[in-house]
Amino acid sequence: MMVDPSTWIALAALVVSLVLGVLNANHQSNGDVKAQIDDAREEASRQARIETSLAGIQSDTSDIKSEMRSMKTDVADISKRLVIVEQSVKSAHHRIDEIVDKETEAGENRPQSEI
């Protein structure tokens, strides 16, 4: 049972092609793993930027809330002071009206030569 040299060549070519196919598949899967690692790194970088941005937004929001509380306190204080000023102005108008009324009455009681 003698095997023809062309059969040996065919078998050798088959073995070489199988080895090259396995090596190529292994190389491509390594490339896929590298691509996945690169994609994961890129995604992690994006997530880090997003989290940093969100932390900045959260800080800004806290600052705005604090300023709003301060403004509410200021507005309440100004409102109380405005009520006091309105009462004072009302009192002043009342006194002015009394002075004007007294002068008017005094003017009516004076003789014409004094006016």
Secondary structure, 3 states (H helix, E strand, C coil): CCCCHHHHHHHHHHHHHHHHHHHHHHHHHHHHHHHHHHHHHHHHHHHHHHHHHHHHHHHHHHHHHHHHHHHHHHHHHHHHHHHHHHHHHHHHHHHHHHHHHHHHHHHHHCCCCCC
